[in-house]
Each structure stands twice: as structure tokens, then as C-alpha cells.
């Protein structure tokens, strides 16, 4: 069995939980054309979301507060935060969403690394 998996994003939204065999997270790549928005406001029961804006710009409504977002912005929203994405009127927006259970990370970076000699 390989120690890795590879998948390709394609289209308006690609989810990777199953295609990559993810065991601790959901990952999606999302693309909205100019003027478009996600057609619903949502929150989560247990999962926080981390958004990485890859390109373009737009607006993110968080708990009914409008936040302008642009390329390379990184946003974390707690499970209860109500959120909705919109692309700008003159720009599309492309972003990654990483969804993980809040407070589940016990080790990271150097604390979890095994350095091979």
C-alpha cells in the first residue's frame, strides 16, 4: 500500500475526503464566478473550517458581518460561525476549504515530525 494519494480539482467544487482517503479532515476546492455566491448560509456542529483564498476576491459573511477577502487571505471560522461566500461583481474567487474537528489536533509541525537520519 502506498503512503500517499493524489487527486485533481475539477469544476466549481471538488471534495477530497473519499478520493484521497482522508481520515481526519474534509478538503474541498471551490470556484465561484463573478457575482456568484454559495446559495446558503451554514455553520457546523463540531468542525471548524479554514479557508485559503487561492485567487480572485470577494466577500465572506461571518455571523452577518461582511468581510472582504482576497488572494492569500487565510480565515478560520469556529463551528458555530454562520458563513456564506460571494465572489466580487468583477472577479471570480477560488478557495480551499479544510474542515476539521475543533480542538482535535494534539501534535503539529516539529512536535509530530520524525526526522530521518
Backbone as CSV, one residue per row, in Angstrom:
resi,resn,N_x,N_y,N_z,CA_x,CA_y,CA_z,C_x,C_y,C_z
1,UNK,0.833,-1.188,0.000,0.000,0.000,0.000,0.876,1.249,0.000
2,UNK,0.529,2.211,-0.844,1.282,3.462,-0.916,0.996,4.327,0.303
3,UNK,1.967,5.148,0.651,1.832,6.087,1.757,1.325,7.449,1.303
4,UNK,0.712,7.518,0.123,0.183,8.783,-0.375,-0.949,8.521,-1.352
5,UNK,-1.703,9.575,-1.642,-2.724,9.537,-2.677,-2.747,10.898,-3.360
6,UNK,-3.154,10.926,-4.614,-3.173,12.151,-5.407,-4.534,12.273,-6.079
7,UNK,-5.084,13.463,-6.086,-6.343,13.740,-6.774,-6.239,15.109,-7.418
8,UNK,-7.126,15.398,-8.341,-7.104,16.666,-9.068,-8.432,17.395,-8.885
9,UNK,-8.354,18.692,-8.617,-9.562,19.520,-8.522,-10.084,19.786,-9.919
10,UNK,-11.411,19.757,-10.053,-12.019,19.955,-11.361,-13.423,20.527,-11.188
11,UNK,-13.676,21.687,-11.754,-15.022,22.236,-11.728,-15.265,23.242,-10.624
12,UNK,-16.548,23.494,-10.362,-16.951,24.501,-9.391,-16.601,24.085,-7.968
13,UNK,-16.722,22.777,-7.667,-16.414,22.287,-6.318,-15.946,20.847,-6.422
14,UNK,-14.805,20.574,-5.798,-14.291,19.208,-5.727,-14.013,18.883,-4.271
15,UNK,-14.608,17.798,-3.779,-14.370,17.330,-2.414,-13.389,16.167,-2.460
16,UNK,-12.518,16.073,-1.448,-11.426,15.106,-1.486,-11.435,14.073,-0.369
17,UNK,-12.431,14.084,0.494,-12.457,13.144,1.615,-12.318,11.700,1.132
18,UNK,-13.142,11.311,0.194,-13.100,9.927,-0.293,-11.962,9.684,-1.279
19,UNK,-11.760,10.604,-2.234,-10.757,10.353,-3.279,-9.334,10.285,-2.728
20,UNK,-9.066,11.030,-1.651,-7.735,10.976,-1.038,-7.681,10.027,0.156
21,UNK,-8.822,9.511,0.583,-8.849,8.637,1.750,-8.502,9.381,3.030
22,UNK,-8.988,10.613,3.153,-8.675,11.425,4.325,-9.307,10.821,5.572
23,UNK,-8.584,10.833,6.671,-9.071,10.216,7.903,-9.334,11.222,9.023
24,UNK,-8.925,12.460,8.860,-9.103,13.448,9.926,-9.713,14.751,9.443
25,UNK,-9.955,14.874,8.134,-10.401,16.163,7.606,-11.231,15.978,6.348
26,UNK,-11.930,17.033,5.990,-12.526,17.163,4.667,-11.810,18.321,4.007
27,UNK,-11.542,18.194,2.735,-10.847,19.216,1.961,-11.624,19.408,0.678
28,UNK,-11.869,20.655,0.313,-12.523,20.926,-0.961,-11.866,22.126,-1.627
29,UNK,-11.932,22.152,-2.962,-11.501,23.301,-3.752,-12.758,23.847,-4.405
30,UNK,-12.955,25.156,-4.290,-14.196,25.800,-4.719,-13.898,26.976,-5.633
31,UNK,-14.730,27.151,-6.657,-14.579,28.247,-7.610,-15.930,28.890,-7.861
32,UNK,-16.009,30.196,-7.637,-17.242,30.942,-7.894,-16.964,31.998,-8.954
33,UNK,-17.785,32.071,-10.008,-17.613,33.142,-10.995,-18.065,34.481,-10.416
34,UNK,-17.710,35.573,-11.084,-18.117,36.910,-10.644,-19.623,36.952,-10.402
35,UNK,-20.005,37.646,-9.365,-21.392,37.841,-8.931,-22.012,36.618,-8.263
36,UNK,-21.390,35.461,-8.313,-21.990,34.247,-7.748,-21.753,34.168,-6.252
37,UNK,-22.614,33.397,-5.576,-22.411,33.152,-4.159,-22.824,31.719,-3.842
38,UNK,-22.348,31.220,-2.726,-22.823,29.935,-2.223,-24.283,30.179,-1.849
39,UNK,-25.207,29.329,-2.302,-26.636,29.660,-2.161,-27.238,29.431,-0.776
40,UNK,-26.416,29.315,0.237,-26.942,29.102,1.589,-25.947,29.602,2.627
41,UNK,-26.444,29.925,3.802,-25.631,30.232,4.978,-25.551,28.947,5.779
42,UNK,-24.365,28.639,6.323,-24.253,27.412,7.114,-23.299,27.578,8.284
43,UNK,-23.421,26.659,9.226,-22.498,26.512,10.348,-22.273,25.011,10.513
44,UNK,-21.543,24.623,11.555,-21.277,23.204,11.775,-21.553,22.827,13.224
45,UNK,-21.698,21.531,13.454,-21.914,21.025,14.810,-20.593,20.913,15.563
46,UNK,-19.542,20.357,14.913,-18.264,20.100,15.585,-17.050,20.644,14.844
47,UNK,-17.170,20.909,13.565,-15.998,21.192,12.739,-15.748,22.672,12.516
48,UNK,-14.484,23.069,12.738,-14.052,24.394,12.323,-13.654,24.302,10.856
49,UNK,-13.646,25.448,10.181,-13.214,25.473,8.788,-12.100,26.494,8.620
50,UNK,-11.129,26.128,7.797,-10.039,27.015,7.427,-10.161,27.237,5.933
51,UNK,-10.221,28.491,5.529,-10.333,28.847,4.118,-9.034,29.498,3.678
52,UNK,-8.535,29.084,2.516,-7.350,29.689,1.911,-7.773,30.214,0.552
53,UNK,-7.694,31.528,0.372,-8.102,32.149,-0.880,-6.950,32.010,-1.867
54,UNK,-7.173,31.250,-2.940,-6.128,30.978,-3.933,-6.023,32.061,-4.986
55,UNK,-7.159,32.638,-5.359,-7.150,33.652,-6.414,-8.454,34.430,-6.379
56,UNK,-8.414,35.626,-6.908,-9.604,36.454,-7.001,-9.904,37.168,-5.702
57,UNK,-11.151,37.639,-5.618,-11.564,38.346,-4.408,-13.080,38.276,-4.281
58,UNK,-13.534,38.606,-3.087,-14.965,38.547,-2.855,-15.307,38.957,-1.445
59,UNK,-16.375,38.370,-0.945,-16.905,38.715,0.359,-17.243,37.431,1.109
60,UNK,-16.970,37.443,2.398,-17.337,36.339,3.263,-18.195,36.919,4.378
61,UNK,-19.442,36.474,4.452,-20.316,36.897,5.531,-20.108,35.925,6.690
62,UNK,-19.667,36.455,7.843,-19.433,35.639,9.036,-20.292,36.236,10.151
63,UNK,-21.251,35.456,10.621,-22.186,35.939,11.644,-22.782,37.283,11.248
64,UNK,-23.138,37.397,9.982,-23.805,38.558,9.374,-22.888,39.777,9.270
65,UNK,-21.598,39.611,9.518,-20.613,40.672,9.295,-19.943,40.397,7.957
66,UNK,-19.906,41.404,7.074,-19.277,41.246,5.759,-17.794,41.538,5.846
67,UNK,-16.991,40.567,5.389,-15.541,40.684,5.400,-15.043,40.558,3.968
68,UNK,-14.314,41.570,3.488,-13.725,41.486,2.153,-12.538,40.538,2.196
69,UNK,-12.445,39.665,1.190,-11.362,38.684,1.134,-10.690,38.754,-0.221
70,UNK,-9.400,38.386,-0.239,-8.615,38.454,-1.475,-7.570,37.340,-1.472
71,UNK,-6.890,37.211,-2.595,-5.858,36.188,-2.768,-4.895,36.165,-1.582
72,UNK,-4.641,34.973,-1.078,-3.743,34.623,0.017,-4.258,34.961,1.403
73,UNK,-5.497,35.442,1.518,-6.084,35.554,2.847,-6.360,34.145,3.369
74,UNK,-6.193,33.962,4.666,-6.481,32.685,5.324,-7.403,32.992,6.497
75,UNK,-8.532,32.306,6.529,-9.571,32.591,7.519,-9.930,31.314,8.255
76,UNK,-10.042,31.378,9.575,-10.531,30.259,10.378,-11.868,30.658,10.985
77,UNK,-12.847,29.767,10.885,-14.169,30.034,11.447,-14.542,28.878,12.370
78,UNK,-14.930,29.203,13.606,-15.327,28.169,14.557,-16.634,27.517,14.108
79,UNK,-16.948,26.339,14.646,-18.138,25.608,14.195,-19.418,26.441,14.199
80,UNK,-19.667,27.222,15.236,-20.918,27.970,15.352,-21.007,29.187,14.448
81,UNK,-19.892,29.604,13.859,-19.902,30.777,12.997,-20.744,30.536,11.753
82,UNK,-21.669,31.422,11.485,-22.518,31.317,10.297,-21.807,31.988,9.136
83,UNK,-21.677,31.261,8.018,-20.838,31.738,6.922,-21.484,31.571,5.564
84,UNK,-21.096,32.470,4.643,-21.528,32.394,3.246,-20.526,33.156,2.378
85,UNK,-20.093,32.521,1.287,-19.140,33.105,0.337,-19.850,33.775,-0.825
86,UNK,-19.265,34.880,-1.312,-19.715,35.554,-2.526,-18.495,36.030,-3.289
87,UNK,-18.527,35.897,-4.601,-17.478,36.469,-5.443,-17.780,37.948,-5.651
88,UNK,-16.752,38.736,-5.919,-16.938,40.156,-6.218,-17.699,40.302,-7.537
89,UNK,-18.241,41.481,-7.774,-19.008,41.708,-9.007,-18.134,41.646,-10.249
90,UNK,-16.829,41.910,-10.083,-15.936,41.937,-11.240,-14.779,40.933,-11.116
91,UNK,-14.918,39.945,-10.242,-13.833,38.984,-10.048,-14.391,37.645,-9.592
92,UNK,-13.870,36.601,-10.132,-14.179,35.270,-9.615,-13.343,35.047,-8.368
93,UNK,-13.641,33.985,-7.639,-12.863,33.654,-6.448,-12.660,32.140,-6.407
94,UNK,-11.455,31.755,-6.041,-11.090,30.347,-5.911,-10.510,30.153,-4.521
95,UNK,-11.014,29.120,-3.811,-10.540,28.914,-2.442,-10.554,27.442,-2.057
96,UNK,-9.709,27.129,-1.085,-9.655,25.802,-0.476,-10.368,25.898,0.861
97,UNK,-11.143,24.872,1.179,-11.772,24.769,2.490,-11.269,23.494,3.161
98,UNK,-10.717,23.636,4.349,-10.269,22.494,5.149,-11.178,22.436,6.369
99,UNK,-11.832,21.313,6.546,-12.777,21.146,7.646,-12.242,20.075,8.597
100,UNK,-12.064,20.449,9.862,-11.534,19.523,10.864,-12.299,19.696,12.171
101,UNK,-12.316,18.647,12.976,-12.989,18.723,14.266,-12.239,19.710,15.162
102,UNK,-12.970,20.649,15.712,-12.369,21.662,16.578,-11.685,21.005,17.776
103,UNK,-10.514,21.488,18.128,-9.719,21.021,19.276,-9.245,19.575,19.154
104,UNK,-9.118,19.059,17.936,-8.693,17.669,17.765,-7.197,17.513,17.510
105,UNK,-6.501,18.575,17.185,-5.074,18.496,16.873,-4.262,18.435,18.160
106,UNK,-3.541,17.360,18.349,-2.758,17.203,19.575,-1.266,17.432,19.354
107,UNK,-0.792,17.222,18.137,0.615,17.470,17.805,0.668,18.095,16.416
108,UNK,1.691,18.899,16.158,1.836,19.515,14.857,3.284,19.940,14.637
109,UNK,3.611,20.168,13.380,4.927,20.609,12.935,6.030,19.794,13.614
110,UNK,6.964,20.430,14.298,8.118,19.725,14.865,7.725,18.731,15.958
111,UNK,6.637,18.990,16.676,6.209,18.067,17.728,5.755,16.719,17.177
112,UNK,5.319,16.695,15.923,4.832,15.460,15.327,5.815,14.887,14.311
113,UNK,6.839,15.596,13.969,7.780,15.163,12.944,8.700,14.056,13.455
114,UNK,9.030,13.144,12.557,10.049,12.128,12.822,11.158,12.401,11.820
115,UNK,12.278,12.879,12.277,13.395,13.241,11.414,14.200,11.979,11.098
116,UNK,14.333,11.690,9.806,15.105,10.527,9.369,16.585,10.895,9.334
117,UNK,17.396,10.026,9.850,18.856,10.276,9.880,19.547,9.643,8.690
